[in-house]
Amino acid sequence: TQNPRTVQVTQDRTFTAVFAIDEHNVTANANNENYGTVTGEGVYEYGTSITLTATPNDHYHFVKWNDGNTENPRTVQVTQDSTFTAIFAIDEHNVTISKNISAAGTVTGEGIYKYGTNITLTATANEGYRFKGWSDGVTESSREILVTKDLNITANFVVLRYTIKALANEWEGTVSGGGVYTKGETAILFAKGMSGYIFAQWADGNDENPRYVTVDGNKTYTAIFIEGEQ
């Protein structure tokens, strides 16, 4: 096995040099063993074409090889000892939040998140509206969710509506304008006395007639009449 070797010539002889093709080590691994696996590693003769395959684990995906190549599987020709590292990354998911009434309020929490991220979704009602619940049945306006997939969720709001009661002793007079109103609307209350009665004031001391009321809750207005002629 000496090369070069020295021999002493004493007779006719034949020497045959025995050559063999080079072999090379191909190492194939993942950037993190928890992210996925790679096949194709081994010892190969020079010039051999081999296939490397990167298989991601659940909730991960293949990005590229360490040399920038993005083919998977990929074929390489063995010409030297080589190391190929598959770059895996955790999956990302889209969280989209919509509103059933665009002007009803604001929502936060929408975005792109890595699998397994805990995020908070919030819904805040504008004046005149009330948050009713999410499209998946959860009624808490601020909630935490674990991102495991793409999510499209709707925040449901309702318009606030209030009852305005307009009352009077029926033998003394009548009052119009009572009913159900949206918050912020104006209710016009008008008191009209029966024969022999005239409007004096409302029970809260206000004497406007007609009376204009900006609705901001359930309210009762009682008209007070006194004996008299119009």
C-alpha positions as CSV (number, residue, x, y, z in Angstrom):
1,T,0.0,0.0,0.0
2,Q,3.0,2.3,-0.1
3,N,2.7,5.0,-2.6
4,P,5.2,5.9,-3.8
5,R,7.1,2.6,-3.2
6,T,10.7,1.5,-3.8
7,V,11.5,-1.9,-5.2
8,Q,14.8,-3.6,-6.0
9,V,14.9,-5.1,-9.5
10,T,15.9,-8.7,-9.4
11,Q,13.8,-10.2,-12.2
12,D,11.0,-9.4,-14.7
13,R,7.9,-8.3,-12.7
14,T,4.5,-6.6,-13.3
15,F,3.1,-4.2,-10.8
16,T,-0.6,-3.1,-11.1
17,A,-1.8,-0.1,-9.3
18,V,-5.4,-0.6,-8.0
19,F,-7.5,2.5,-8.0
20,A,-11.1,3.0,-6.8
21,I,-13.6,5.9,-7.3
22,D,-13.7,8.4,-4.4
23,E,-16.5,8.2,-1.9
24,H,-18.0,11.2,-0.2
25,N,-20.1,11.8,2.9
26,V,-23.4,13.6,2.4
27,T,-24.9,14.9,5.6
28,A,-28.6,15.9,5.5
29,N,-30.3,17.4,8.5
30,A,-32.9,20.0,9.7
31,N,-32.3,23.4,11.3
32,N,-34.3,22.0,14.3
33,E,-35.1,18.3,14.8
34,N,-38.5,19.2,16.2
35,Y,-39.5,21.0,13.0
36,G,-39.1,18.2,10.5
37,T,-37.0,15.4,9.0
38,V,-34.6,15.0,6.1
39,T,-33.7,11.9,4.0
40,G,-30.9,11.3,1.6
41,E,-27.9,11.3,3.9
42,G,-25.2,8.7,3.3
43,V,-21.8,7.8,1.7
44,Y,-21.8,7.9,-2.1
45,E,-19.4,7.4,-4.9
46,Y,-18.2,10.5,-6.8
47,G,-20.7,11.5,-9.5
48,T,-23.7,9.8,-8.0
49,S,-27.0,11.6,-8.3
50,I,-29.0,11.5,-5.1
51,T,-32.3,12.8,-3.9
52,L,-32.8,14.9,-0.7
53,T,-36.3,15.2,0.7
54,A,-37.4,17.5,3.6
55,T,-40.6,16.6,5.4
56,P,-42.0,19.1,7.9
57,N,-43.7,18.0,11.0
58,D,-47.3,19.1,11.7
59,H,-47.7,22.9,11.9
60,Y,-44.3,23.5,10.2
61,H,-43.4,24.1,6.6
62,F,-40.2,23.8,4.4
63,V,-38.6,27.1,3.5
64,K,-35.3,26.4,1.7
65,W,-32.0,24.6,2.0
66,N,-29.0,26.3,3.6
67,D,-27.5,27.0,0.1
68,G,-30.6,28.9,-0.9
69,N,-32.2,26.2,-3.1
70,T,-35.9,25.9,-2.6
71,E,-36.6,22.7,-4.5
72,N,-38.1,19.9,-2.4
73,P,-37.3,17.1,-3.1
74,R,-34.1,18.1,-4.8
75,T,-31.5,16.2,-6.8
76,V,-27.8,16.7,-6.2
77,Q,-24.6,15.2,-7.8
78,V,-22.1,14.1,-5.3
79,T,-18.7,15.7,-6.0
80,Q,-17.4,16.3,-2.5
81,D,-18.2,15.9,1.2
82,S,-21.3,18.0,1.7
83,T,-23.8,19.1,4.3
84,F,-27.3,20.1,3.4
85,T,-29.6,21.6,6.0
86,A,-33.3,22.0,5.5
87,I,-34.7,25.2,6.9
88,F,-38.1,24.7,8.4
89,A,-40.4,27.4,9.9
90,I,-43.5,27.3,12.0
91,D,-46.8,27.8,10.1
92,E,-48.4,31.3,10.2
93,H,-52.1,31.9,10.1
94,N,-54.4,34.8,9.1
95,V,-56.8,36.1,11.7
96,T,-59.4,38.3,10.1
97,I,-62.1,40.2,12.1
98,S,-65.2,41.7,10.5
99,K,-68.2,43.6,11.9
100,N,-71.9,43.0,11.1
101,I,-72.4,46.8,11.2
102,S,-69.4,48.8,10.0
103,A,-70.1,51.9,12.0
104,A,-71.1,50.1,15.2
105,G,-67.6,49.9,16.8
106,T,-64.0,49.0,16.6
107,V,-62.2,45.6,16.8
108,T,-58.6,44.7,17.5
109,G,-56.6,41.5,17.2
110,E,-56.5,41.0,13.5
111,G,-53.2,40.0,11.9
112,I,-50.8,37.2,10.9
113,Y,-49.6,35.0,13.8
114,K,-47.5,32.0,14.3
115,Y,-49.2,28.7,15.1
116,G,-49.7,28.3,18.8
117,T,-49.7,32.1,19.6
118,N,-52.2,33.3,22.2
119,I,-53.9,36.5,21.1
120,T,-56.6,38.8,22.4
121,L,-59.6,39.9,20.4
122,T,-61.5,42.9,21.5
123,A,-64.7,44.6,20.3
124,T,-65.7,48.0,21.5
125,A,-69.1,49.5,20.7
126,N,-69.5,53.1,19.6
127,E,-72.1,55.3,21.2
128,G,-75.6,54.1,20.2
129,Y,-74.6,50.5,19.8
130,R,-74.0,47.5,22.0
131,F,-71.7,44.5,21.5
132,K,-73.8,41.3,21.3
133,G,-71.3,38.6,20.7
134,W,-68.9,36.9,18.3
135,S,-70.0,34.8,15.4
136,D,-68.8,31.6,17.2
137,G,-71.1,32.2,20.1
138,V,-68.7,33.7,22.6
139,T,-70.3,36.8,24.2
140,E,-67.2,38.3,26.0
141,S,-66.1,41.5,24.2
142,S,-62.5,40.8,25.1
143,R,-61.3,37.2,24.7
144,E,-58.2,35.2,24.2
145,I,-57.8,32.6,21.5
146,L,-55.1,30.1,20.6
147,V,-54.1,30.4,16.9
148,T,-54.1,27.0,15.2
149,K,-55.5,27.8,11.8
150,D,-56.7,30.7,9.6
151,L,-59.6,32.3,11.4
152,N,-62.4,34.6,10.1
153,I,-64.6,35.9,12.9
154,T,-67.3,38.5,13.0
155,A,-68.1,40.9,15.9
156,N,-71.9,41.3,16.1
157,F,-73.3,44.6,17.3
158,V,-76.9,45.8,17.8
159,V,-78.3,49.3,17.7
160,L,-79.4,50.5,21.1
161,R,-83.2,51.1,21.2
162,Y,-85.1,52.6,24.2
163,T,-88.7,52.9,25.1
164,I,-90.2,56.3,25.8
165,K,-93.5,56.1,27.7
166,A,-95.8,59.1,27.5
167,L,-98.6,58.9,30.2
168,A,-101.5,60.9,31.4
169,N,-104.8,60.4,33.4
170,E,-107.0,59.4,30.5
171,W,-110.0,61.4,31.7
172,E,-107.8,64.6,31.8
173,G,-105.9,64.4,28.5
174,T,-103.8,62.4,26.1
175,V,-100.1,62.4,25.2
176,S,-98.5,61.5,21.9
177,G,-94.9,60.7,21.1
178,G,-94.3,57.6,23.1
179,G,-92.6,54.6,21.4
180,V,-89.4,52.8,20.7
181,Y,-86.4,54.9,19.6
182,T,-82.8,54.5,18.6
183,K,-80.4,56.1,21.0
184,G,-79.8,59.7,20.0
185,E,-83.1,60.1,18.2
186,T,-85.5,62.9,19.2
187,A,-88.9,62.1,20.6
188,I,-91.5,64.8,20.3
189,L,-94.1,64.6,23.1
190,F,-97.3,66.5,22.9
191,A,-99.9,66.7,25.6
192,K,-103.6,67.6,24.8
193,G,-106.2,68.2,27.4
194,M,-109.7,66.7,27.3
195,S,-112.7,69.0,27.5
196,G,-112.4,71.0,30.7
197,Y,-108.6,70.4,31.2
198,I,-105.5,72.2,30.1
199,F,-101.9,71.1,30.2
200,A,-99.9,72.4,33.2
201,Q,-96.5,70.7,33.1
202,W,-94.7,67.4,33.0
203,A,-94.2,65.5,36.2
204,D,-90.5,66.5,36.3
205,G,-91.4,70.2,36.2
206,N,-90.8,70.9,32.6
207,D,-93.6,72.9,31.0
208,E,-92.6,72.7,27.3
209,N,-95.4,71.5,25.1
210,P,-94.5,70.1,22.6
211,R,-91.5,68.8,24.4
212,Y,-88.4,67.6,22.5
213,V,-86.5,64.8,24.2
214,T,-83.1,63.3,23.0
215,V,-83.4,59.6,23.7
216,D,-80.6,58.2,25.8
217,G,-82.4,55.5,27.8
218,N,-85.8,54.1,28.8
219,K,-87.8,57.0,30.2
220,T,-91.3,57.8,31.3
221,Y,-92.9,61.2,30.9
222,T,-96.2,62.0,32.7
223,A,-98.3,65.0,31.6
224,I,-100.1,66.8,34.4
225,F,-103.4,68.6,33.5
226,I,-105.5,71.0,35.5
227,E,-109.1,72.0,35.2
228,G,-109.5,74.9,32.8
229,E,-110.5,75.8,29.3
230,Q,-108.2,76.3,26.3
